Amino acid sequence: MKPSTDRTRTGAPSPKLILSGAAVLFAIVLPLLIRNDFYLDGLILIFLWGAFAGAWNILAGYAGMMSLGHNAFFGIGAYTSTLLLLHFGRTPWIGMLAGGLLASCVGLILGVVCFRLRSHYFALATLAFGEVAFIIAVNWRSLTGGSEGLALPIQPSLYLFSFSTKLPYVYIGLFFFLAVLGISYAIGRSRLGYHLTAFRENEDAARALGVRTGRVRLIAMVLSSFLSAVMGSFYAQYAVFIDPTSVIRLPISVQVALFAIVGGIGTVLGPAIGAIIFVPMTIMLRATMGTALPGLHMIIYGVILVLVLLYMPQGIAPRIKEAVSALKKFRKRKVLDA
Protein backbone atom coordinates (compact mmCIF):
# COMPACT_ATOMS: atom_id res chain seq x y z
CA MET A 1 0.00 0.00 0.00
CA LYS A 2 1.03 3.60 -0.55
CA PRO A 3 2.44 5.35 2.50
CA SER A 4 0.16 7.85 4.11
CA THR A 5 0.60 11.42 2.89
CA ASP A 6 -1.73 12.91 5.49
CA ARG A 7 1.22 14.07 7.60
CA THR A 8 4.71 15.28 6.89
CA ARG A 9 7.87 13.68 8.28
CA THR A 10 7.78 16.07 11.23
CA GLY A 11 4.29 14.88 12.17
CA ALA A 12 2.55 18.09 11.09
CA PRO A 13 -0.49 17.89 8.81
CA SER A 14 0.51 17.88 5.14
CA PRO A 15 -0.41 20.81 2.86
CA LYS A 16 -2.74 18.45 1.00
CA LEU A 17 -4.67 17.65 4.18
CA ILE A 18 -4.80 21.32 5.18
CA LEU A 19 -6.07 22.33 1.74
CA SER A 20 -8.72 19.60 1.79
CA GLY A 21 -9.93 20.70 5.22
CA ALA A 22 -10.06 24.33 4.11
CA ALA A 23 -12.09 23.38 1.03
CA VAL A 24 -14.60 21.42 3.13
CA LEU A 25 -14.88 24.27 5.63
CA PHE A 26 -15.45 26.73 2.78
CA ALA A 27 -18.19 24.50 1.33
CA ILE A 28 -19.89 24.35 4.75
CA VAL A 29 -19.75 28.10 5.41
CA LEU A 30 -20.54 29.34 1.88
CA PRO A 31 -24.28 28.44 1.88
CA LEU A 32 -24.76 30.42 5.09
CA LEU A 33 -23.49 33.54 3.32
CA ILE A 34 -25.80 33.18 0.32
CA ARG A 35 -29.28 34.67 0.64
CA ASN A 36 -30.41 34.22 -2.96
CA ASP A 37 -32.27 30.95 -3.67
CA PHE A 38 -31.08 31.04 -7.29
CA TYR A 39 -27.45 30.62 -6.20
CA LEU A 40 -28.37 28.04 -3.56
CA ASP A 41 -30.09 26.06 -6.30
CA GLY A 42 -26.84 26.18 -8.26
CA LEU A 43 -24.92 24.79 -5.28
CA ILE A 44 -27.41 21.96 -4.87
CA LEU A 45 -27.09 21.00 -8.54
CA ILE A 46 -23.29 21.12 -8.37
CA PHE A 47 -23.31 18.74 -5.41
CA LEU A 48 -25.93 16.47 -6.99
CA TRP A 49 -24.32 16.13 -10.42
CA GLY A 50 -20.81 16.07 -8.97
CA ALA A 51 -21.75 13.14 -6.74
CA PHE A 52 -23.51 11.36 -9.61
CA ALA A 53 -20.49 11.86 -11.89
CA GLY A 54 -18.29 10.51 -9.10
CA ALA A 55 -20.49 7.42 -8.85
CA TRP A 56 -20.20 6.91 -12.61
CA ASN A 57 -16.43 7.37 -12.36
CA ILE A 58 -16.08 4.40 -10.00
CA LEU A 59 -17.02 2.05 -12.85
CA ALA A 60 -15.84 3.98 -15.90
CA GLY A 61 -12.79 5.68 -14.40
CA TYR A 62 -11.25 3.04 -12.16
CA ALA A 63 -12.37 -0.07 -14.06
CA GLY A 64 -12.35 1.48 -17.53
CA MET A 65 -15.88 0.23 -18.32
CA MET A 66 -17.53 3.15 -20.11
CA SER A 67 -21.23 3.03 -19.25
CA LEU A 68 -23.95 4.98 -21.04
CA GLY A 69 -26.74 3.35 -19.05
CA HIS A 70 -26.38 5.02 -15.66
CA ASN A 71 -29.47 7.08 -16.42
CA ALA A 72 -31.40 3.87 -15.73
CA PHE A 73 -29.93 3.56 -12.22
CA PHE A 74 -30.62 7.23 -11.58
CA GLY A 75 -34.24 6.67 -12.64
CA ILE A 76 -34.58 3.51 -10.56
CA GLY A 77 -33.62 5.46 -7.47
CA ALA A 78 -35.98 8.33 -8.29
CA TYR A 79 -38.99 6.12 -9.01
CA THR A 80 -38.42 3.67 -6.14
CA SER A 81 -38.41 6.31 -3.41
CA THR A 82 -41.30 8.19 -5.05
CA LEU A 83 -43.51 5.13 -5.48
CA LEU A 84 -42.85 3.89 -1.95
CA LEU A 85 -43.89 7.30 -0.64
CA LEU A 86 -46.98 7.75 -2.80
CA HIS A 87 -48.38 4.20 -2.53
CA PHE A 88 -47.13 2.95 0.83
CA GLY A 89 -46.37 6.12 2.77
CA ARG A 90 -42.75 5.07 3.35
CA THR A 91 -40.31 7.83 4.12
CA PRO A 92 -37.99 8.71 1.21
CA TRP A 93 -35.04 8.05 3.51
CA ILE A 94 -35.98 4.36 3.40
CA GLY A 95 -36.97 4.68 -0.26
CA MET A 96 -33.53 6.03 -1.04
CA LEU A 97 -31.92 2.93 0.48
CA ALA A 98 -34.43 0.64 -1.25
CA GLY A 99 -33.78 2.32 -4.58
CA GLY A 100 -30.05 1.90 -4.13
CA LEU A 101 -30.40 -1.79 -3.30
CA LEU A 102 -32.72 -2.38 -6.27
CA ALA A 103 -30.33 -0.57 -8.62
CA SER A 104 -27.45 -2.63 -7.21
CA CYS A 105 -29.28 -5.85 -8.03
CA VAL A 106 -30.04 -4.63 -11.54
CA GLY A 107 -26.44 -3.50 -11.95
CA LEU A 108 -25.19 -6.89 -10.77
CA ILE A 109 -27.33 -8.68 -13.38
CA LEU A 110 -26.26 -6.23 -16.08
CA GLY A 111 -22.62 -6.79 -15.16
CA VAL A 112 -22.90 -10.56 -15.29
CA VAL A 113 -24.49 -10.34 -18.73
CA CYS A 114 -22.42 -7.56 -20.29
CA PHE A 115 -18.95 -7.75 -18.76
CA ARG A 116 -17.90 -10.17 -21.48
CA LEU A 117 -18.08 -7.20 -23.84
CA ARG A 118 -15.19 -4.76 -24.14
CA SER A 119 -14.67 -1.14 -25.03
CA HIS A 120 -17.38 0.46 -27.18
CA TYR A 121 -19.36 -2.79 -27.29
CA PHE A 122 -19.96 -2.54 -23.54
CA ALA A 123 -20.87 1.14 -23.93
CA LEU A 124 -23.40 0.27 -26.65
CA ALA A 125 -24.89 -2.50 -24.50
CA THR A 126 -25.37 -0.15 -21.56
CA LEU A 127 -26.80 2.51 -23.88
CA ALA A 128 -29.38 -0.03 -25.06
CA PHE A 129 -30.15 -0.92 -21.43
CA GLY A 130 -30.76 2.73 -20.60
CA GLU A 131 -33.03 3.19 -23.62
CA VAL A 132 -35.04 0.08 -22.70
CA ALA A 133 -35.48 1.46 -19.17
CA PHE A 134 -36.68 4.76 -20.63
CA ILE A 135 -39.20 3.03 -22.93
CA ILE A 136 -40.53 0.93 -20.03
CA ALA A 137 -40.94 4.04 -17.87
CA VAL A 138 -42.81 5.88 -20.62
CA ASN A 139 -45.20 3.03 -21.42
CA TRP A 140 -45.81 1.53 -17.95
CA ARG A 141 -48.22 4.33 -17.09
CA SER A 142 -50.02 2.49 -14.30
CA LEU A 143 -46.77 2.44 -12.32
CA THR A 144 -44.71 5.44 -13.45
CA GLY A 145 -47.43 7.79 -14.69
CA GLY A 146 -45.83 7.71 -18.14
CA SER A 147 -45.01 11.04 -19.73
CA GLU A 148 -47.42 12.78 -17.32
CA GLY A 149 -45.01 12.03 -14.49
CA LEU A 150 -45.50 11.82 -10.74
CA ALA A 151 -45.75 14.72 -8.30
CA LEU A 152 -44.56 14.40 -4.72
CA PRO A 153 -46.40 16.00 -1.81
CA ILE A 154 -45.06 19.40 -0.80
CA GLN A 155 -45.36 19.22 2.96
CA PRO A 156 -42.28 20.42 4.86
CA SER A 157 -41.27 17.50 7.03
CA LEU A 158 -38.07 15.64 7.79
CA TYR A 159 -39.99 12.38 7.45
CA LEU A 160 -41.11 13.33 3.94
CA PHE A 161 -37.65 14.65 2.98
CA SER A 162 -39.29 17.99 2.19
CA PHE A 163 -38.14 21.38 3.44
CA SER A 164 -39.48 24.92 3.19
CA THR A 165 -36.07 26.40 2.37
CA LYS A 166 -33.20 25.29 0.13
CA LEU A 167 -30.55 25.29 2.84
CA PRO A 168 -31.27 21.76 4.12
CA TYR A 169 -31.05 20.44 0.55
CA VAL A 170 -27.68 22.18 0.17
CA TYR A 171 -26.21 20.41 3.18
CA ILE A 172 -27.73 17.05 2.30
CA GLY A 173 -26.31 17.43 -1.20
CA LEU A 174 -22.93 18.43 0.28
CA PHE A 175 -22.97 15.33 2.48
CA PHE A 176 -23.57 13.05 -0.52
CA PHE A 177 -20.96 14.94 -2.54
CA LEU A 178 -18.29 14.54 0.14
CA ALA A 179 -19.34 10.93 0.76
CA VAL A 180 -18.80 10.00 -2.90
CA LEU A 181 -15.45 11.83 -2.91
CA GLY A 182 -14.45 9.94 0.25
CA ILE A 183 -15.51 6.59 -1.21
CA SER A 184 -13.61 7.31 -4.43
CA TYR A 185 -10.51 8.29 -2.45
CA ALA A 186 -10.75 5.14 -0.34
CA ILE A 187 -11.17 2.94 -3.43
CA GLY A 188 -8.18 4.57 -5.12
CA ARG A 189 -5.93 3.73 -2.15
CA SER A 190 -7.34 0.24 -1.52
CA ARG A 191 -6.60 -3.19 -2.95
CA LEU A 192 -9.87 -2.95 -4.88
CA GLY A 193 -8.68 0.23 -6.56
CA TYR A 194 -5.32 -1.30 -7.48
CA HIS A 195 -7.04 -4.36 -8.93
CA LEU A 196 -9.47 -2.22 -10.95
CA THR A 197 -6.60 -0.14 -12.29
CA ALA A 198 -4.66 -3.29 -13.17
CA PHE A 199 -7.67 -4.61 -15.08
CA ARG A 200 -8.13 -1.28 -16.87
CA GLU A 201 -4.50 -1.15 -17.99
CA ASN A 202 -4.02 -4.81 -18.96
CA GLU A 203 -6.57 -7.51 -18.23
CA ASP A 204 -4.33 -10.43 -19.18
CA ALA A 205 -1.51 -9.21 -16.97
CA ALA A 206 -3.93 -8.60 -14.10
CA ARG A 207 -5.25 -12.15 -14.34
CA ALA A 208 -1.73 -13.53 -14.50
CA LEU A 209 -1.04 -11.74 -11.20
CA GLY A 210 -4.06 -13.40 -9.62
CA VAL A 211 -6.54 -10.52 -9.83
CA ARG A 212 -10.12 -11.79 -9.97
CA THR A 213 -11.14 -9.32 -12.63
CA GLY A 214 -14.75 -10.41 -12.88
CA ARG A 215 -15.30 -10.07 -9.13
CA VAL A 216 -13.74 -6.62 -8.78
CA ARG A 217 -15.70 -5.28 -11.78
CA LEU A 218 -18.96 -6.53 -10.29
CA ILE A 219 -18.12 -4.82 -7.00
CA ALA A 220 -17.48 -1.57 -8.88
CA MET A 221 -20.73 -1.94 -10.83
CA VAL A 222 -22.79 -2.62 -7.70
CA LEU A 223 -21.28 0.31 -5.80
CA SER A 224 -21.61 2.67 -8.77
CA SER A 225 -25.24 1.63 -9.34
CA PHE A 226 -26.12 2.07 -5.67
CA LEU A 227 -24.68 5.58 -5.43
CA SER A 228 -26.28 6.61 -8.74
CA ALA A 229 -29.69 5.49 -7.49
CA VAL A 230 -29.22 7.38 -4.22
CA MET A 231 -28.59 10.55 -6.20
CA GLY A 232 -31.68 9.82 -8.27
CA SER A 233 -33.74 9.63 -5.08
CA PHE A 234 -32.24 12.90 -3.88
CA TYR A 235 -33.12 14.55 -7.20
CA ALA A 236 -36.73 13.34 -6.95
CA GLN A 237 -37.15 14.76 -3.45
CA TYR A 238 -35.63 18.07 -4.44
CA ALA A 239 -37.51 18.48 -7.74
CA VAL A 240 -40.81 17.13 -6.24
CA PHE A 241 -41.76 15.97 -9.74
CA ILE A 242 -40.34 13.25 -11.95
CA ASP A 243 -41.08 11.85 -15.37
CA PRO A 244 -39.05 9.59 -17.69
CA THR A 245 -37.58 12.56 -19.54
CA SER A 246 -36.22 14.18 -16.39
CA VAL A 247 -34.70 11.08 -14.74
CA ILE A 248 -34.09 8.32 -17.34
CA ARG A 249 -33.27 10.06 -20.62
CA LEU A 250 -29.95 9.27 -22.32
CA PRO A 251 -28.48 12.82 -22.05
CA ILE A 252 -28.23 12.29 -18.28
CA SER A 253 -25.62 9.57 -18.80
CA VAL A 254 -23.85 11.61 -21.45
CA GLN A 255 -23.76 14.62 -19.12
CA VAL A 256 -22.18 12.84 -16.15
CA ALA A 257 -19.69 11.13 -18.47
CA LEU A 258 -18.77 14.54 -19.88
CA PHE A 259 -18.24 15.98 -16.39
CA ALA A 260 -15.89 13.15 -15.43
CA ILE A 261 -13.98 13.06 -18.72
CA VAL A 262 -13.34 16.81 -18.82
CA GLY A 263 -12.54 16.99 -15.10
CA GLY A 264 -10.29 13.94 -15.20
CA ILE A 265 -11.63 10.41 -15.55
CA GLY A 266 -10.23 7.95 -13.05
CA THR A 267 -9.32 10.69 -10.56
CA VAL A 268 -11.01 11.56 -7.28
CA LEU A 269 -11.58 15.24 -8.00
CA GLY A 270 -12.17 15.02 -11.74
CA PRO A 271 -15.98 14.60 -11.63
CA ALA A 272 -16.25 17.37 -9.03
CA ILE A 273 -14.18 19.74 -11.18
CA GLY A 274 -16.36 18.92 -14.18
CA ALA A 275 -19.54 19.67 -12.24
CA ILE A 276 -18.12 22.92 -10.85
CA ILE A 277 -17.31 24.04 -14.40
CA PHE A 278 -20.36 22.87 -16.32
CA VAL A 279 -23.30 23.28 -13.92
CA PRO A 280 -22.92 27.06 -13.36
CA MET A 281 -22.22 27.51 -17.08
CA THR A 282 -25.40 25.65 -17.99
CA ILE A 283 -27.50 27.63 -15.51
CA MET A 284 -26.09 30.92 -16.79
CA LEU A 285 -26.64 30.07 -20.46
CA ARG A 286 -30.18 28.85 -19.88
CA ALA A 287 -31.00 31.96 -17.85
CA THR A 288 -29.56 34.44 -20.35
CA MET A 289 -29.94 32.78 -23.74
CA GLY A 290 -32.29 29.86 -23.14
CA THR A 291 -35.17 31.27 -25.17
CA ALA A 292 -33.09 32.87 -27.94
CA LEU A 293 -30.69 29.97 -28.48
CA PRO A 294 -32.06 26.79 -26.85
CA GLY A 295 -29.54 24.01 -26.63
CA LEU A 296 -26.57 26.37 -26.81
CA HIS A 297 -25.06 24.79 -23.70
CA MET A 298 -24.83 21.44 -25.51
CA ILE A 299 -22.84 23.04 -28.33
CA ILE A 300 -20.46 24.59 -25.80
CA TYR A 301 -20.24 21.22 -24.02
CA GLY A 302 -19.05 19.68 -27.28
CA VAL A 303 -16.52 22.41 -27.97
CA ILE A 304 -15.03 22.13 -24.46
CA LEU A 305 -14.89 18.34 -24.75
CA VAL A 306 -13.03 18.51 -28.07
CA LEU A 307 -10.54 21.05 -26.72
CA VAL A 308 -9.89 19.02 -23.58
CA LEU A 309 -9.41 15.79 -25.55
CA LEU A 310 -6.98 17.56 -27.88
CA TYR A 311 -4.89 19.46 -25.35
CA MET A 312 -5.58 17.70 -22.01
CA PRO A 313 -6.54 14.12 -22.89
CA GLN A 314 -6.32 13.03 -19.24
CA GLY A 315 -8.60 15.87 -18.09
CA ILE A 316 -8.16 18.97 -15.98
CA ALA A 317 -7.41 17.37 -12.60
CA PRO A 318 -4.11 15.73 -13.66
CA ARG A 319 -2.95 19.04 -15.16
CA ILE A 320 -3.71 20.83 -11.91
CA LYS A 321 -1.73 18.16 -10.04
CA GLU A 322 1.20 18.60 -12.43
CA ALA A 323 1.09 22.38 -11.98
CA VAL A 324 1.11 22.04 -8.18
CA SER A 325 4.04 19.60 -8.33
CA ALA A 326 5.97 21.96 -10.61
CA LEU A 327 5.30 24.85 -8.23
CA LYS A 328 6.59 22.81 -5.26
CA LYS A 329 9.78 21.92 -7.15
CA PHE A 330 10.28 25.55 -8.12
CA ARG A 331 9.91 26.67 -4.50
CA LYS A 332 12.34 24.01 -3.24
CA ARG A 333 14.87 25.00 -5.89
CA LYS A 334 14.49 28.66 -4.95
CA VAL A 335 15.06 27.86 -1.26
CA LEU A 336 18.17 25.82 -2.06
CA ASP A 337 19.55 28.56 -4.29
CA ALA A 338 19.01 31.09 -1.53
Secondary structure as GFF3:
##gff-version 3
##sequence-region A 1 338
A	DSSP	alpha_helix	15	33	.	.	.	ID=ss1
A	DSSP	alpha_helix	37	57	.	.	.	ID=ss2
A	DSSP	pi_helix	58	62	.	.	.	ID=ss3
A	DSSP	alpha_helix	70	88	.	.	.	ID=ss4
A	DSSP	alpha_helix	92	114	.	.	.	ID=ss5
A	DSSP	alpha_helix	119	139	.	.	.	ID=ss6
A	DSSP	alpha_helix	141	144	.	.	.	ID=ss7
A	DSSP	three_ten_helix	146	148	.	.	.	ID=ss8
A	DSSP	beta_strand	150	151	.	.	.	ID=ss9
A	DSSP	alpha_helix	167	188	.	.	.	ID=ss10
A	DSSP	alpha_helix	191	201	.	.	.	ID=ss11
A	DSSP	alpha_helix	203	208	.	.	.	ID=ss12
A	DSSP	alpha_helix	213	239	.	.	.	ID=ss13
A	DSSP	beta_strand	241	242	.	.	.	ID=ss14
A	DSSP	alpha_helix	244	247	.	.	.	ID=ss15
A	DSSP	alpha_helix	250	264	.	.	.	ID=ss16
A	DSSP	alpha_helix	270	289	.	.	.	ID=ss17
A	DSSP	alpha_helix	296	311	.	.	.	ID=ss18
A	DSSP	alpha_helix	316	337	.	.	.	ID=ss19
###
